[in-house]
Amino acid sequence: MNKAVMCFDVGGSFIKSAVYHGDNTLTETGKVTMPADDWPAFCRALQQLLNAAAPYLTEDSPVAISAAGVVDPRADTILAGNIPAFRGRTVARELSAFLQRQVVIANDADCFTLAEASAERGEGQSVLLGIILGSGVGGGLVINQQIISGPGGLTGEWGHGPITRTEFDYQGQILHLPRLRCGCGQIGCLDTLGGARGLERLYQHLLGRPADSRAIIEQWLNHSADALKVVTLWSQLVSEVLAVVVNTLGPDRIVAGGGLASVPELMARLDEDLRARILRPCRGAIIEQARYQQQGGLLGAGRLARGLT
Ligand SMILES: [Zn+2]
């Protein structure tokens, strides 16, 4: 029987904690505000959450962290724009010294994908692509139950690169889309148009008025012609880039997380457009909804540390 693992899900706003048990289950143990610009306060917050979970742990239970940002396991750094506390830190090494435990850290999208890979239905699958359609576009790649982090910790980032096209034929009408500057420094990344904020930008650009992503989806579900135009273009943009990823990696399946992925009709539409564009024959759906929307980060972190116990 594996020992318990202390897990943390660290984002720009909150730290969530849970104990991962050897039978692949979690006990959630706490949630506190993230002191995003204060490293010593962050260390103390983890220690307090760890103390609160002490009844489940042994002295040598390892710590596993699912973190927002670019996690580079070789350099032991985390680059997260909204968490200045990580700047200049060798995060795992310093936390390990502070907490007196082994510490492993992975990106939250990678942890999400690992959690899904180890879900019962995915056991034995060899290549799993996790796509996150949250405020932007992210992802992770897990092969044979191992996170592929790659040089610099940058794998599965299918939302970045000057990859979106600017002209679409929509029912005989040529529509022009903007190429927007992305947070990564490039112009025309899918990240700027493919997530919830992107859907809103498309709506504003095409219709000349604002709406939030939930309202847009609701309008689309209610058969609004305007929203149909926006969602059709969104799905085309996202599926075109995703088709290249599928043709390149050959994932057995794709698991989708993030806010937009919680709308089954939207994922069905994206799946249909994707299957029309990939080379391989595909009878059933290739995109599936995530099983662990909320707990994916914690569960994946626990799985990650399982080898240490
Ligand atoms: Zn970018």
Residues whose N, C-alpha, C, O or C-beta is under 5 A from the ligand:
A	BS01	ZN	G159 H160 G161 C182 G183 C184 Q186 C189 D191
